[in-house]
Amino acid sequence: MSVFQTGPDVLNIDGSVLEGGGQILRMAMVFSGLLHRPIHVFNIRAGRVKPGLAAQHLNGLIVAKDICQGRLENAHIGSTEIIFYPGNITSGNFYADSKTAGSVTLIMQVALPLLLFSSGQSQLIVKGGTNADMAPPIDYYIHLWRPVFCHFFNFNIDIHDVRRGFFPKGGGEVNVDVTPVQYIRPIELTQRGELTAVWGHAFVAGGVKMNTAQTMADTAYDYLVKSYPDFKTKLKITTYQLSSDKAIGNGSGVYIFAATSTGARYSGGCNGSPRTSPGECGLNAAKELWSSLCENICFDEHTQDQLIVMMALAKGTSRVRVGQISLHTRTAIHIAELMTSAKFNIIEHEDKSCIIECQGMGFVNKNWGRKTFH
């Protein structure tokens, strides 16, 4: 039961629907800020072991509030409901620090769409965990998200990996430069094309020994070459140790990517952990990538749900081929259709691939050409 009494102009959103995680809150904040629609989100993260706002969710809310010059109520660690009254989106320099190992990329998910529709060039500095569990690693954003989204949706975002941060200390830093757009172009990608590149890296930081990265890389390489012998000449997984000025604390990971002639990209990755041996980690990353490459899809499960916000905002009809629709994606579509005029359609095929179609709302940047700075 909500403790807030909201007026008719405030949209009430149940944060427990479908996937019931922080994704609902992040998307709601994005659409609220862009459409100037006040929101009341309750039952926040009701589907999680620890419901309510964690550090990365709270910092995402705060930076969104700053970008939108809005008013945020009841936002604190553990809160299960908030009210947000957006103002006008502004450009400038913005800063978010979870002061924990909370994911920097989850903060980026709420801030970047807003900054794309600001009045001018902006920079976002985010501190926290760069390679956190249950969140996309920064490696994914640099090697897959940025090239795919910038190319197909026709915008420009630069991501600078300044310093890595791991559980439990955090302390990582990512700087993002965002150039605003007038509108977003729709995406059309239903043919996977021919495999053109496969690459990856494995790293260690702090007191983790270099042979950990080598084992991760070797295990991943061996599995992929055994699965597809042509990888022997195409695949290279580099290994390196991060210097003390490039990482806070102990950490490791292995991440592998693949690209095709049509622009499709896939990923497989694993964060190092005391619970997982280096060999298991390398094997998990390789299996994840190979599983996607064996399907007739253009994007893997990690990218599938992240496409929804941009498809909803785009000016025109988008069509992408993905695998079976994940609960994250169904949740994203639910929020997009609840808050915008975008319409989605899922077409299922016999090979278990799906085409996601979306008639975008054609959102236009009203701040285009104006000079408003934070």
DALIN-V877092 format. One record per backbone hydrogen bond with DSSP energy under -0.5 kcal/mol. CO is the residue of the C=O (numbers start at 1). NH is the residue of the N-H. E is the energy in kcal/mol with one decimal. If there is no record, write none. Layout:
BEGIN
[[CO/NH/E] [CO/NH/E]]
END
This chain:
BEGIN
[[4/6/-0.6] [7/10/-1.5] [9/11/-0.5] [10/12/-0.6] [11/40/-2.7] [13/15/-0.7] [13/42/-2.3] [14/17/-1.2] [17/20/-2.2] [20/47/-2.0] [21/24/-1.0] [21/25/-0.6] [22/26/-2.4] [23/27/-2.6] [24/28/-2.2] [25/29/-2.2] [26/30/-2.0] [27/31/-2.5] [28/32/-2.3] [29/33/-2.5] [30/34/-2.3] [31/35/-2.5] [32/36/-1.0] [32/37/-1.5] [36/38/-0.6] [38/11/-2.6] [39/84/-2.7] [40/13/-3.0] [40/42/-0.5] [41/82/-2.2] [42/15/-3.9] [43/46/-1.6] [44/52/-2.1] [45/48/-1.7] [49/51/-0.6] [53/78/-2.9] [54/58/-2.5] [55/59/-2.6] [56/60/-1.7] [57/61/-2.2] [58/62/-2.3] [59/63/-2.4] [60/64/-1.9] [61/65/-2.5] [62/66/-2.2] [63/67/-2.4] [64/68/-2.4] [65/69/-0.8] [65/70/-2.3] [66/69/-0.6] [67/90/-2.7] [68/87/-1.0] [71/85/-3.0] [73/83/-1.5] [74/76/-0.8] [76/79/-2.5] [79/53/-1.6] [80/43/-0.5] [80/44/-2.7] [82/41/-1.9] [83/73/-2.8] [84/39/-2.1] [84/86/-0.6] [85/71/-2.6] [91/374/-2.6] [92/123/-2.3] [94/125/-2.7] [96/127/-2.7] [100/171/-0.7] [102/129/-3.2] [103/107/-0.8] [104/108/-2.0] [105/109/-1.7] [106/110/-0.7] [107/110/-0.7] [107/111/-1.7] [108/112/-2.6] [110/114/-0.5] [111/115/-2.2] [112/116/-1.9] [113/117/-0.6] [114/117/-1.1] [115/118/-1.6] [116/181/-2.9] [122/178/-2.8] [123/94/-3.0] [124/126/-0.6] [124/176/-2.8] [125/96/-2.5] [126/174/-2.5] [127/98/-2.0] [128/130/-0.5] [128/172/-2.7] [129/104/-2.5] [130/138/-2.2] [132/135/-0.8] [137/140/-0.8] [137/141/-1.3] [138/142/-2.1] [139/143/-2.6] [140/144/-2.3] [140/145/-2.2] [141/146/-2.5] [144/148/-2.3] [145/149/-2.9] [146/150/-2.5] [147/151/-1.5] [148/152/-2.5] [149/153/-1.9] [150/154/-0.6] [150/155/-1.1] [153/185/-1.7] [156/179/-2.1] [158/160/-0.5] [158/177/-2.5] [159/161/-0.6] [160/162/-1.3] [160/175/-2.5] [163/173/-2.7] [164/248/-2.3] [165/130/-1.9] [165/131/-1.2] [166/170/-3.4] [170/166/-0.7] [172/128/-1.7] [173/162/-1.2] [173/163/-2.0] [174/126/-2.7] [175/160/-3.3] [176/124/-2.9] [177/158/-2.5] [178/122/-2.2] [178/180/-0.5] [179/156/-0.6] [182/365/-3.1] [184/315/-2.9] [187/319/-2.5] [189/321/-2.0] [192/262/-0.7] [194/261/-2.0] [197/259/-2.5] [198/236/-0.7] [199/257/-3.5] [200/238/-2.1] [201/255/-2.5] [202/240/-1.7] [203/253/-1.6] [204/242/-2.9] [205/208/-1.5] [205/251/-1.3] [209/212/-1.6] [209/213/-0.6] [210/214/-1.8] [211/215/-2.2] [212/216/-2.2] [213/217/-2.6] [214/218/-2.9] [215/219/-2.5] [216/220/-2.1] [217/221/-2.7] [218/222/-2.6] [219/223/-2.0] [220/224/-2.2] [221/225/-2.7] [222/226/-2.0] [223/227/-1.8] [224/228/-2.2] [228/231/-2.5] [229/232/-2.1] [230/233/-1.3] [230/234/-1.1] [231/235/-2.9] [234/198/-0.6] [236/200/-1.5] [236/238/-0.6] [238/202/-2.5] [240/204/-1.5] [243/246/-1.9] [246/164/-2.8] [247/249/-0.5] [248/166/-0.9] [251/205/-2.2] [252/272/-2.8] [253/203/-2.2] [254/270/-2.2] [255/201/-2.2] [256/268/-2.1] [257/199/-2.3] [258/266/-2.1] [259/196/-2.6] [259/197/-1.7] [260/263/-1.1] [264/260/-1.9] [265/300/-0.6] [266/258/-1.8] [268/256/-3.2] [270/254/-2.1] [273/276/-1.6] [276/273/-0.7] [277/281/-2.4] [278/282/-2.4] [279/283/-2.2] [280/284/-2.7] [281/285/-2.1] [282/286/-2.1] [283/287/-2.6] [284/288/-2.1] [285/289/-2.0] [286/290/-2.8] [287/291/-2.4] [288/292/-1.3] [289/293/-2.1] [290/294/-1.5] [292/295/-1.5] [295/297/-1.7] [298/265/-1.0] [300/303/-0.9] [300/304/-2.0] [301/305/-0.8] [303/307/-1.2] [304/307/-0.7] [305/308/-0.9] [306/310/-0.6] [307/311/-2.5] [308/312/-2.4] [309/313/-1.7] [310/314/-1.6] [312/361/-3.1] [313/363/-1.8] [314/316/-1.1] [314/362/-2.3] [315/186/-0.5] [316/360/-2.5] [318/358/-2.2] [319/189/-3.0] [320/322/-0.6] [320/356/-2.7] [321/298/-2.5] [321/299/-0.9] [322/354/-3.0] [326/330/-2.3] [327/331/-2.2] [328/332/-2.3] [329/333/-2.6] [330/334/-2.0] [331/335/-2.2] [332/336/-2.5] [333/337/-2.6] [334/338/-1.8] [335/339/-2.0] [336/340/-1.9] [343/359/-2.6] [345/347/-0.5] [345/357/-3.1] [346/348/-0.6] [347/355/-2.7] [349/352/-1.8] [353/349/-2.6] [354/322/-3.0] [354/356/-0.6] [355/347/-2.6] [355/357/-0.7] [356/320/-1.7] [357/345/-2.4] [358/318/-2.7] [358/360/-1.0] [359/343/-1.5] [364/366/-0.8] [365/368/-1.2] [367/370/-2.3] [370/372/-0.7] [372/91/-2.1]]
END
